[in-house]
Amino acid sequence: MIQRATGLGEEVYQAIFARLMALRVPPGARITVDGLAREFNVSQTPVREALSRLESEGLVIKTHLVGYSAAPQISHRRFTELYELRLLLEPDAAAKAAATMTDTVLQELTEAAGMMSRAGGADERARYAQFAREDAAFHDKVLTVAGNEMIRETLAHQHTHFHIFRLMFHSRVTEEALGEHAAILDAFARRDPDEAARAMRAHIERSRDRLLPAFN
């Protein structure tokens, strides 16, 4: 049950987001406003607001006269195309970010890299959902530092990270990605563009390889 508080709308959003990322609401499944409102013991307003926000992030679809449903899972072809796009754009962006790195930006990237997802005591599904958002924020921050807003907007529009994380709920996805983020941060700390590009490429390739079994 959602606890009433000033941030009620945010709590409802986070609760639904976590369910979508951990596949507790499967891709394509119907989502009823009334059902969620009863379950969370809230009015329909924060539920509708949360679903509208999730729709803008590509995780929920609203169909006229039908209602809401979880977005369908991406196809194998779409998955392959997304990773090809990332491999074309993100290693170069990492190199550019390393070349202009400052201590302040490095601290911001470290905070965005998701290391807090390793903290114990939290529900594993909640940590998984948390890291999905942190992973998206980390990569978006790298693209911001690289300075090409068109590339950043292109990748953000694909909602790449949220769709990728919905492919498979597994702690390995989080733990291995955290180690790869650390390698990218090490390259940034050394202001080494070539190593940053290599570390980013390795991270994206390993992410792809981790998730390919979802299509078997």
Secondary structure, DSSP 8 states (H G I E B T S, - for coil): ----STTHHHHHHHHHHHHHHTTSS-TT-EE-HHHHHHHHT--HHHHHHHHHHHHHTTSEEEETTTEEEE-----HHHHHHHHHHHHHHHHHHHHHHHHT--HHHHHHHHHHTTGGGG-TTS-HHHHHHHHHHHHHHHHHHHHHHHT-HHHHHHHHHTTHHHHHHTT---HHHHHHHHHHHHHHHHHHHTT-HHHHHHHHHHHHHHHHHHHGGGG-
